[in-house]
Amino acid sequence: KAQLAVNAVEAANPNLFVSGWRPFIGWTCGFALAYQFVVVPLGTWLAASVGIIVPEAPKLDPVLWELVTAMLGMAGFRMYEKTKGVASK
């Protein structure tokens, strides 16, 4: 219950560095995944379609997957709590 109170205070803070760290992590993961699975493949394909040979783009660190799955897992658990009515208790 104490952590919930801390989370509520952090979320209500107008300072982006206090209330925005969770969204920042989410957006960072989203941009990294978009780069890895959308931008690089489309860019490579477009370059190849006009005859430009590009070197292979660097791969992202696999730890990104751990972070994304942890965030999604926590969000999924929270949704499960809400559907079961446990979140309000």
Secondary structure as the mmCIF struct_conf table of DSSP 4:
data_model
#
loop_
_struct_conf.conf_type_id
_struct_conf.id
_struct_conf.beg_label_comp_id
_struct_conf.beg_label_asym_id
_struct_conf.beg_label_seq_id
_struct_conf.end_label_comp_id
_struct_conf.end_label_asym_id
_struct_conf.end_label_seq_id
HELX_RH_AL_P HELX_RH_AL_P1 ALA A 2 ALA A 12
BEND BEND1 PRO A 14 PRO A 14
HELX_RH_AL_P HELX_RH_AL_P2 LEU A 16 SER A 19
BEND BEND2 GLY A 20 GLY A 20
HELX_RH_AL_P HELX_RH_AL_P3 TRP A 21 ALA A 34
HELX_RH_PI_P HELX_RH_PI_P1 TYR A 35 VAL A 39
HELX_RH_AL_P HELX_RH_AL_P4 VAL A 40 SER A 49
TURN_TY1_P TURN_TY1_P1 VAL A 50 GLY A 51
HELX_LH_PP_P HELX_LH_PP_P1 PRO A 55 ASP A 61
TURN_TY1_P TURN_TY1_P2 PRO A 62 PRO A 62
HELX_RH_AL_P HELX_RH_AL_P5 VAL A 63 LYS A 84
TURN_TY1_P TURN_TY1_P3 GLY A 85 GLY A 85
TURN_TY1_P TURN_TY1_P4 ALA A 87 SER A 88
#
